[in-house]
Amino acid sequence: MKKQIIVLVTGGKNDDVDTVRVVLFDSYSEAVAFCNQTTDKNKDEKYWTFADIIEENKTYEPIRYEH
């Protein structure tokens, strides 16, 4: 069985994280394209969304993203 690519999508308002969801992909290139399309380009907006590829069984702290 092929291992899927895990994308964590977080969203929120100002510095707060309000939503978290996981999206699975069969292709790394599709996952990268999704992250690029989903992540807000202007990180200074009041409401924001960030998508990033993550590793299985690793702990992540949900905070507002910084590039």
N, C-alpha and C positions, 0 to 999 in steps of 0.2 A: 504494500500500500504506500502510495506516494505521500510524503509529509506535506501538509498544507502550510501556506504562509499566513501568519496571524497579523492582522492589523488592528490596533487599538485606536478607537476614535473617541476623543474627549471634546466636550464643549462646555461653554459657560458664559458667565457675565463678569466683567472686570477681572478680578483675580480668583474668583470662585469657579470650581469645577461642578457643574450641575448634572451633566450626563456622561455616561461611559457606555460604549458598545464595542463588540468584537465582530470583525468581518473576516471571513476565511477566503483564501484564494488558492487556486491550483498553480498559478503562474506568478513568479517573482515580478516579472515586468508588469503584469496586470495590477499587482499590489502596489508597486511604485507609482504607476499612473493614477491609481485611485487616491493614494496619499497626496500626490501633487494637485489633483483636481479638488480634493475635499478640504485640504488645509487652507485657511484664509490667507490671502496674500498680504493684507494689511494687519499686522499683529497688534496695532494700537486701537482697534475697534472695541466698542463696549461689549458686544457679543462676539464670541470667537469659536472656531472649530479647528481641531488639530488631529491629523491622522498620522500614525507612525507604525512601521513594522516592528514587532516585538518578538521576543523569544519565549517559548513554552517553559512553564515552571519557573519563571523569573519574576521577582517582585518589583512592581513599579509604583511610584508615589504619584497620585493624580494631582498635578499642579499645572498652572497656566504655562503654556509652552514659551520658550524663548529660542530664537534662531541665532 
